[in-house]
């Protein structure tokens, strides 16, 4: 992920009581990659995804939790498909 220097933390996520999620388009923009790259990451389990009302979204809560626990590499198959 080589986009703008964005620090993802759980503290920065909305506290709506629901899991925080982000569209592939917004995540791609944040990371500085194409939407196709992000959907590929979602397809092969490189990033955590959830299905919400028929749409697949990046699971920011799980992603932040893993980052805060020291995860610094994201590889194919790390997360089950949504």
N, C-alpha and C positions, 0 to 999 in steps of 0.2 A: 504494500500500500504506500504509494509514493506521492500522495496529494499534499494539500496544505497541512501544516503542522497542527493537527487537531488532537487534543488529548481526551480520549474517551474514558470516562469514569462513571461509576454508578451514581455518585453524588451529583453529577451534571445532568442526569436523566430526569425526565418529568416524574413527579411523585403523584401520579393519578391513581395509584393502587393497581393499575394494570401493568403488564410487562411492556417495556418500551420497545418499539420496533420502528424500522425505517425502510422506506421503499428502496428497491434496487437502484433507481435513478438517483435518489438523494445520496445513497451510500457511494455510488460511483463518482458523483460530483465531489463528495467529501474526500475520497481517496485519490482522485485524479486519474481514474481509469474509465474505460468504457462501460456502458450498461451491459454489453455482451460479456465482458470479463466478469462482472459481478454475478450475472445470472449463471455463468459457468461455474463460479465458486459455489453458488447455491446448489446447482445441479450435482456437483461432485462432492459436496460435503466439506468444502474448505472453510466456509463460514457458517455459523448457525442461522437457520431460517425457521420461521414459523408461518403457518397458514392462518390468516385472519380474514374471515368473510370471503373466502375464495381467492384471496391474493397472497402470494408469498412475500414475506418481508424479512429483513435482517433482524435477528433477535439481538438487539443491542444490550439487553440486560445480561444475557449469557456471555456475549462477547466481552463486555466490560468486566464481568466477574472473572473470566479467564485471564484477561489482561492484568487485572489487579493481583491475581495469584501468580503472575510471572510468566504466563504464556507469551512467547515472543516469536513463535513460528506457527503458521497455519498451513496445514497440508491437506491434500485430497483425502477425504474419508474421516477427517477429524470429527465431523458432526454427521448425524443421521440426516437423511433427506426429509424435508418437510412436505 
